[in-house]
Amino acid sequence: MADTELKDRSTHRTPAVPMEPVIDPAAWTASDLASDQGWVHELTESDIAELDALVRSLSERVTDVLEIKESDIDLPTLGPRLERVAKDVLDGRGLALIRGVPVERYSRLQSAIAFWCIGGFIGDPVSQNAKGHLLGHVQDLGGTTLKNPSNRGYQTQEGLPYHCDSCDVVVLLCLHPSKSGGESTVVSSLNIYNEMLKRNPAATAALTAAIYRDRRNEIPEGKDPWFQLPVFNFHDDLMTVSWQGGYIRSATRFEELPPHSQDLKDGLDLFNQLANELAYSMDFKPGDIQILHNHVTVHSRTAFEEFPEAERKRHLLRLWLGTPNGRPLSPAYANRYGDLKPGARPAGGIIVPGTLFKAPLEAE
């Protein structure tokens, strides 16, 4: 699909008010995405040639993407196009799909370089886990399950509940799809909120209050193994949604915390029900890059079957990005990301005692 100039979709937004419907370009429906494919961007031959030249140049002198400096990233034609895509992710729809990165002829390092450089036009990498991964891998490690609170969904073959990640934007690059399954689904969390208001206002109100969440054993220094953050947040005339239903439910394992009210239980159930009802589904092809704004979307993945050959197993590269000039966040987000100075904006990510940043080329 040829790239077109993206409209300033922020003009279709009105101030967000608690317990009132939200009018926002990110409050789309599945039929909206299906009928208007302006969020899908096919790389042209010239885009790929420009990316090839950059990848070839950098792969001759770096062995780790952490060695790449901003001044090294020279994409004179593709770069401005990526900036327009980033604007639509942050100020418009809240998602994008870029197709055509030639991963089939790139080495792992070259794929990582291309991905890292493209991500740099959207935001700054932040830590994805206690290991300090700035470049992550979505791959089944074998024998892992979400029943263990220390495990993360991206390490399993299991279907994932709808969630958003602890960062502004999550980006995935498909290296190898699964044999079957592994379908990606995404929903506008602002649209979920609007539908909840119609069906159960009391349950909606319960999700605007501070709610305990499980840190899943990734605990910053001096913090409790849980934190509080509303699902529906309102700040600076904008709405943001932080949905981690599994982590909210698993926080009940701590006896010190109060039990869930019936309205909260109803809200958790209704949010998940609506996520399934309103979802838009897409399959990943090698070279696809999916970009999701976590504050206005939630996403999921179906369970999948692997190919028997190790080199064909499902494998995605992942970036968690902070966007310093992104959507304003309420002070409550500091409970997840750490203490903030007055007026500061959290970058997101997970930092625990002893975290050292790294960008491994293999899952670990």
N, C-alpha and C positions, 0 to 999 in steps of 0.2 A: 504494500500500500504506500503510495506516495505521501510524503510528509506534507502537511498543510499547516498554515499558521494557526496556532492555538489561540482561541479567544480568551479574553480576560474574564474568566468565569466567576471571579469574585464579585462582579456586579450583580450576580443572581443570589446574593446572600443578604439576609436581614439579621439584626442583632438576636442572638440566641438567649431565650429567657427560660428558666427552669419551669417545667410542667406545662410548657407551651410547645406546639409543633415547631420543628426547626426547618427553616428554609435555607438551603446551602447546596452548592453544586456537588458536594460529596454525598448528598442524600439521594442517591440514584437507586433504581430498581434493576433487576436482572434483565428485564425487557429493554430498559434504556441502554445497557451495555451491548445487548444483542443488536439493537437497531442502529446504534451510532458507534462504529468501530474506530473512532478517532483516537482511542487510547492504545491501539495496536500500531506498532511502528516497525516496518520492514527495512532492514538495512539495505541500501543500494550498493551496486558494485563499487562505486567511488567511495562510499562509506567504509566498505570492507577493505578496499585497497589502502585507505588512510590508516585504518586500525592495524592492518598487517604491517605497514611500515613502522608504526610506533612499537608494536610488539616485537618485531625483529630487532629493532635498535636496542630496546631495553633488555631483551633476553640475552643479548651479547655481553651485557655488563653488570647485570644483577642476578643474584641467586635467591633473593627473598624480596617479596613485594614491599616489605617495610623499608627497603632501601630506596624506593621510588619517591622523589620529591615532586611537589606540585609543579615546579618549573620544568620537570621532565615530560609532562603530559602535553603533547602538541597535537591537537586534532582541529585544525583550522576550519574545516567545514562541518565535520561530525560534532565537534564540541558545542557550537551554538545550537545545533539541533537537540543535543542532549540537555542543554539548559532549558529549552522550551518544554521538553518532556518533564524535567524536574519541576517546572513551574506548575504544570497541570497536576502533578502528584501532590504538591504541597498546598496549592491554592485552588485547585479545581476538583477533578473527580476523585483524586486520592489513590489512583493506581495507573499502571502502564505495563505494556508488554512489548519488549524489543525482540525482534526475531532476526536470526541470520548470523550470529557470531560463529565463525567457522571452527568450532571446537574439534571437529573430526580430523583436522589437519594440524591442530596445535598440540604441543606438548602440555603436560600438566602445568608447568611453570608459565608457558605462554598463555594458556587459558586464564590462569590466575592474574597475570599481568593485564590482560584485556579487561577482565572483570573489575579489577581494582581501579583501573583508570576510568572506566565508565562510571563506576560508583562515585568517584571523586567529583563528578559534576552534580551530584545530588546532595552529598553530605560528607561527614567525617566519620571514619570507622570507630566503633566503640566495642568494648569487650562483650562477648556473647555468653560467657560462662566463667566459672571460677578459675578455669585454666588460662584465662586471658586471651582467648582466640579472637583476633581481629579479622582473620579469614577463617570462616567456619565450613564444616562439611555436614551435609544432611545425608546420612548413610547408615544403614542398619549395621550395628557392630556385632550382632549375633548374641542371642541369649538374653537381651535386655528387654525389660517390660516396664510399663508405666505403673505397675503395682508397687514397684520400689520407688519411694519418694526421692531417692538420689538420682534416678534416671531421668533423662529428658526425651521427649517424644521423637525428636529428630534422629535419635540413635536406634530406633526400632522400626519394624515393618508394620506396626499397628496403625489403625486409623486414628487420627488426632481429633480431639474436640476443638470446637471453634475457640480461637484465642487471638490476642494480639501480643506482640513481643515487647520487651522492656527497652524500647528505643523508639526513635521517631519513624524511621523508615527501615523496612527489611527488604533485601534484594536477593534473589535467587538466580543462579545460572545453571541450566541443565547440561550436565556432561553426558549422562546416560539415563534414559528413562527406564522404568521397570518393565518386566515382561507383561504384566497386566496390573490394573489398579493404579493406585498412586495419583488419582485425579485430584487436581487442586481446585478448591472452591473458595470463593470470596464473597463477602456481603458488606454492604454499607451499614456500619454500625449506627449511623445517624438515621437511616431508614428503619432499622430495628427499633430505635427509640420512638420514632413517630408512630409506628404500629403498636408498640406497647402502650402508649398513651391512649390509643383508641380502645384497647381491649381490657386493660387493668391499670388504672391510674395509681391505685394504692401500691401495687407491686413496682410500678415505675418509680414512685417516690422512694421506696425502700432502697433502690439502686442508686439514688442520688446522695444517700448518707454514706459516711465512712464505713468501710467494710474490711474486716480482717482477711488477710491473705497469707498463705504459706510461702515462705522463701525457698522451699524445697532444698534445704540444707546449704544454700548459697547465701551465707550470712555476712554482711559487711561488719567491719570491726566496730564493736560497741553497740551493735543492734540486736534486737530480739529475733528469733527465728520466724517471726511474722511481721507484717506491717499493715497499715490501714490506708485505703484509697477508695473513693467512690467509683462505681462503674461509670456513671454519668456525671461529668464535670463541666462547669460553666465558668468562664473566665474571659475578661476583655471582650465581651459580646460574642464569644465563640464557644462552641461545644466540643469537647473531646470525650472519647469513650475509651475506657481501659477495661477490657474484658479478659479475664483469666478464670473462667468458671471452675475449672478443675482445681486451681490453687485456692480459690475461695472455699470450695467444699472440703478440700483436704486440710484446711486450717482448723477444722473441727476436731482434728486429732489432738489438739492441744487442750488439755483439761482446764487451763487457766482462762480460756476465752469463753465469752457468753455464747449460748446456743443461738441458732438462727431463728428469727421470728418467722411466722407463717407467711407474711408478706414478702420477706426476703427469699424464702424458699420458692414462693410462687414466681417471684421476679427472676430468679435463676433459671427455673424451668421454662418460663415464657421466653426469656431471651434466647435460650438454646433452641426452643421450638421454632421461633421466628427465624433464627439463623439458618436452620435447615429449610424452612419454607421459602426464604427469599434469596437463596444462594445462586450465584452464577458459577458454572463449572468450566474448567479448561484443562486440556492435556498439555504436558510439557513435551516439546521436541528438543533434540540436541541443539544447543545454541540459543535457546530461548532465555531471556532475562525477564523475570517478573519483579515489578517494583510495587510495594504496597505501603501506604501511609498508615501506620498503626493507630493513629489517633482518630481515624474516621472509618476504618475497615476492620473486619475480623476475617480470619482465614482458617482453613482446615485442609485435611488430606485424607483420602480414603486409604484403607489397608491395601497392601500391594504384594504381588508375587515376584520373586527375583528370577533372573536367568541363572542357570547353574554355573556358568563360567564367571570366575571372579572379576575378569576385566569388563564384563557386561552388566555388573550389578548396578542398581539404581544409585546415582551419585549426583548431588547438587552442591555447588559452592554457594556460600551464604555470606552476606555482609549485613551487619547491623550498623545503621548510620544515625548520627546526631546531626541535626540541622539548626545551627545557631540562630538563623533568621526564620525559623519555621513557626508553626502555629503556637501561639502563646499557651503556656500550661499553668494551671493553678498551683499554688504553693503545696498542695497535698501531694504532688508528684515527688516532692523531696523525700517523702517517706519510703519511696522505692529506690530513688537514685542517690540519696545521701543529702547532707546538709547543704543549703544554698545560702549565698550571700543575698542581701536585699536586692531585689530586682534582677537577680541572675536567673538563667534558664537552665534546667538540667539537660545534660547531653544524653543521658540514658546509659544503658550498659550495666554490667555486673562486675563489681570490684569487691574482693574479699581479701583478708590479710594474706600477704605473700603473692598476690596476683602479679604475674609478669606477662606483658604483652608479647604475642607471637602470632605468626601466620603460617601454620603448617600446611604442607602440600598434600598430606594424607590425613584421613580421619584418625582421631585418637581420643 
